[in-house]
Each structure stands twice: as C-alpha cells, then as structure tokens.
Amino acid sequence: MESKKYVLDRFEGSFAVLEDIETRENISIDMEHIPPGADAGDVMLKTDDGFMVDRAATEERKKRVDSLFNKIKRNV
C-alpha cells in the first residue's frame, strides 16, 4: 500500500496543518507527531508508524515551485 502524502502547510499553536496532496483537504495534527526539523513546505508521508518527511519529494516540489515563480517573474 502506498503511503498517503501531505504538504506541511503551517503551524498553529501546538498543531501542524497538513494539506492532502490528492484531495487538497487540510488536517490538523498534534506537533508531537511531526518529525523534528520538519518545516512548512515539506512533503510528509503518513505511514503505519506516523509521519516522516519525504526529502526527495520535497526537493522536487521546491524545484517545481521555484521554476513557476521564475516564469512569473520573467513575464511581469
């Protein structure tokens, strides 16, 4: 079974808000379930053991966002 993927959207008090990559729905989870060092924009995998950061998917996502941002800047 493939792990469910989320993007860590933001922190609100003692909760982390994650956005489901497929459905774009938000969920709030207690910060104790977020791995140390995780930051907004990180791709998170939900596994049987909890959440983990998917570093490769995070890097790919950041490159894609940077590319889109640069295209916008060139067209302004």
NORFEN-V678003 format. One record per helix or strand. SS is the DSSP state (H for helix, E for strand). FROM is the first residue (numbers start at 0). LEN is the number of residues. If there is no record, write none. Layout:
# NORFEN-V678003
[[SS	FROM	LEN] [SS	FROM	LEN]]
This chain:
# NORFEN-V678003
[[E	3	9] [E	14	6] [E	25	5] [H	30	3] [E	42	5] [E	49	4] [H	54	20]]
